[in-house]
C-alpha cells in the first residue's frame, strides 16, 4: 500500500500533508448514523425528537447528537489498509490531517485514540465540514494543490479537485472535472447485496420450522394445513430477519469487540447502517401485510412476536434472567404462530414441553457465552447483565429445565391426547432415553466449552443431534401407524 501511493508521486509529495477523510474512508461506517443508533439504543422513547433537531441544520444536528451519546473509538470498523498507509506516511515524516464532516468531539476522540494525526478538521461552530466547505478550508490552509487527499464519495469531488493527488477507497475511480481520475487506496469494499443477505441470517430461519410443530403434533398432514404453516414460516422468517437487522445495528459497537461477532456485516461495516435501518421495518411490514391478508390470529401472533423481539433488542436482553425467559417465550411464540395459522389448538402438554426445552436452550446459549468469556480471561460481556461468576447457576437452571421437559414428555403418555392420536403409543417411550441422552450431552459439552454460542445452529450441524432427531421422528411415526 505504501508503494502504491508512492507510485508517480514526485519528491515534493513528502512536503505536502496527507489529508484523510473519516466516514467511509478511515472507517467502514458513518459516525452520523453510528451516533443516531447509539441515541436510539439508549433513548428509544425520545426518538421523536430527532426530526426537530434537524431544524438546527446538519451541523447543529450532529452537535446535538454528539452531546447525547458516548462514542467508543476503539469499537469502530477501521480500514486496516488505510491505517497502514497513514502509519507509513507518518513514518516518512509527512504531516497527517484528519478532515471529516463528523462532529469535532468525535473526530478528536478518534484522533487521540489512534495517535496518528497532526491536525483535526471537523464539523463545528455551525459549519458542516463536507464537500465545498472542506475544500475551501483545506485551500485556506495549504493552498491549491497543496495537499493529497483520500476520500470515498461524490461529496469529496471538490476536495479531490483541489488536491495534488486524489485517492479513493472505492473500487471504481471517480473522474474529476479536470480530467484526472482518483486512484484506489485502502481495502476493497465488499458487495452490499451479499452483506445484506448475510445480515438477514437465513440460517437462523431454521428456528422458524417450529411453526410446523402443531401440524405434525396434530397429525394434520394435508395440503391446506401445510400451506398455512408455510405462510407462518414465511411471516416469522421476515419478522425474524427484521429483528436481526435492528439488533445488529443497535449492538454494532458491542459486536466489534467480540471475538466472533465482529465479522457480522453491520459490525464490520460491510452493510451500511442506513440500509439496515431502512430494510428492518420494511421486512416487518411485509410480514404484517402477509399475515393480515391470510389470518387474523396469525397476525396477532406475529405482532406479539415482533413487539417482543424489539423489546428484547432495545432493553430486555440487558436484564439478567429476563432475557432468558424472553428467548424461551420467543421460541414458544413460533409454535403458537403455527397453531394460529392452521387453526390447530396447541395442547397443554405441547406448550409445557416447548417452554421448558426452549428455556433450557436459552440458558445453554448464555452458559456457552459465559464459558467462552471465562476462557478468554474476561469477567463481563458488553451489553449483557451477566458475569462469568454466573455460569454455574445458569448451568444448573439449564440442566433442571432440560429434565423438566423430559418429565413433561413422560407425563404426556398418560394423557388422553396420546390415546386419541397414536395407535401404538408404546413406541413413544423410546423417545425418552433419546431426549435424556441428547439434552444431557449438550449440557456436558457446554460445560466443556464445546458448544457454539447459538445452540440451535450447533444442533443443525451436529451429526449426533441430527441422528437423535431422526430417530425421534421415526419413533413418533411408528407410534402413529
Secondary structure, DSSP 4 states (H G I P E B T S, - for coil): -HHHHHTT--GGGGGSEEEE-TBTTTBSS-HHHHHHHHHHHH-GGGGGGHHHHGGGHHHHHHHHHHHH----GGGS-B-HHHHHHHHHHHHTT--EEEEEEEEHHHHHHHHHHH---SEEEEEBTTB--SHHHHHHHHHHHH-TT-EEEEE-SGGGHHHHHHSSSEEESSSSPPBPTTS-B-EE-SPPP--HHHHHHHHTTGGGGGGGGGGGHHHHHTT--SHHHHHHHHHHHHHHHHHHHHHHHHHHHHTHHHHHTSTTGGGSHHHHTSS-HHHHHHHHHHHHHHHHHHHHTT-HHHHHHHHHHHHHHHHHHHTGGGSTTHHHHHHHHHHHHHHHHHHHHHT-PPPHHHHHHHHHHHHHHHHHHHHHHHHHHHHTT-SB-TTSS-BGGGHHHHHHHHHHHHHHHHHHHHHHTTSHHHHHH-SSGGGGHHHHHHHHHHHHHHHHHHHTT-S-SSHHHHHHH-HHHHHHHHHHHHHHHHHH-
